[in-house]
Amino acid sequence: MEIWLEKKDCTGCGVCMNICPKNAIEMIEDDCGFKYPHINKEKCINCGLCKKTCPIVEKAINERFNEPKVFAGWSKNKETRYTSTSGGIFTELAKQFIEKDGFVVGASYNKENLVEHKIVTNLEDLNDLKQSKYLQSDTKFVYKETKEYLNLGKPIAFCGSPCQIAGLYKYLKKDYDNLLTIEFICRGMNSPKAYKAWISEIEKKENKKIKKVWFKYKTNGWKASPKCTRIDFEDSSFKVYNGKDNLYMSGYLGPNLYIRRSCGDCHFNSLPRQADITLADFWGINKDLDDDKGTSLILINSKKGMDYFNNIKDNITCEERDINEIYKGNVCFNKSVKINKKSEEFLINLNDNNFSTMVVKYSKVPFKDKVYNTLRKVKNKCVRIYEKKK
């Protein structure tokens, strides 16, 4: 077999490595820090399973609502809500699997503070899967492990990006009654190389080892959390990086400096969705449902998803909403992020330059773009004023 995808199309989901019967495929990091499949031709038997299982070549078909049921909500448990990215709905959904002697699969930090998918079996370890991790997770052989447990009858909740959920279903070749899939609205997968350069620079400056990275830290409220990150060090101290001082999030939430190329043309951000349930922040929700502590956007995409959602109704506060409310605040629900034209140049040049200098340099907006952006904002404001007067 030869690699069947161009780099611009490969999501790095890793399902091809999981399906290979001869372990002939390895996910190897390129110069930009993203992993792509490489085939060992001495081991390969040309069975073609890797290409047949690739979700980019052909999506798995599952029963999904053409238009999801939409809810706004949050956990009634104050600690769960505070320590979660938005409203803590993922934790409430996942807990029911642990309580039934089942498993939960999701993204977790490893000892190097990088992100990988793992399977947890107790409530304490479930905390590792909470919160956003703004870099691409390494799925390793989690699809294979998940299928083994599903075949043993274990109830499993699997959480991942839409492309990872698509990869899971292609690997499984069918839906399982004992499987619930949960995805998040994804703005794009960041390069682990950029992330490593950022935390390495912090460790060098502070002369301390980092123990934990807490993105979307809510100390200043939910709405300010996207650019607020808490770094915990091994000596029990911590430091909060906020606003312009949070260079990693500043380089991501604007100039889009280190997002995977395939995210610029996402195959999985349309309706019907990939997973049984889709979660996100409900940005732009009305004031009655926004106390600045975190409100989850909940999309129920299947009958199975609704059944599991109904199971947690006593543990959450929720209200059904109209689907048209979500588009303004969650643009990437149905649109792909625009990749920075100099993204590859930035990531390669990280080899010889420090992270902060590079982010400042590559985040500068050309004067003509500043003028265009200003005019666009003025136009949009005028349109809103005109519509109100009507």
Buried (B, 14 or more C-beta within 10 A) or exposed (E): BEBBBEBEBBBBBBBBBBBBEEEBBBBEBBEBBBBBBBBEEEEBEEBEBBBBBBBBEEEBEBEBBEEBBBBBBBBEBEEBBBBBBBBBBBBBBBBBBBEEEBBBBBBBBEEEBBBBBBBBBEEEBBBBBBBBBBBBBBBBEBBEBBBEBBEEEBBBBBBBBBBBBBBBBBBBEEBBEBBBBBBBBBBBBBBBBBBBBBBEBBBEEBEBEBBBBBBBBBEBEBEBBBBBBBBBBEEEEBBBBBEEBBBBBBBBEEBBBBBBBBBBEBBBBEBBBBBBBBBBBBBBBEEEBBEEBBBBBBBBBBEBBBEBBEEBEEBBBBEEBEEEBBEEBBBBBEEBBEBBEEBBBBBBBBEEEBBBEBBEEBBEEEEEEEEEEEEEEEEEEEEEEEEEEE
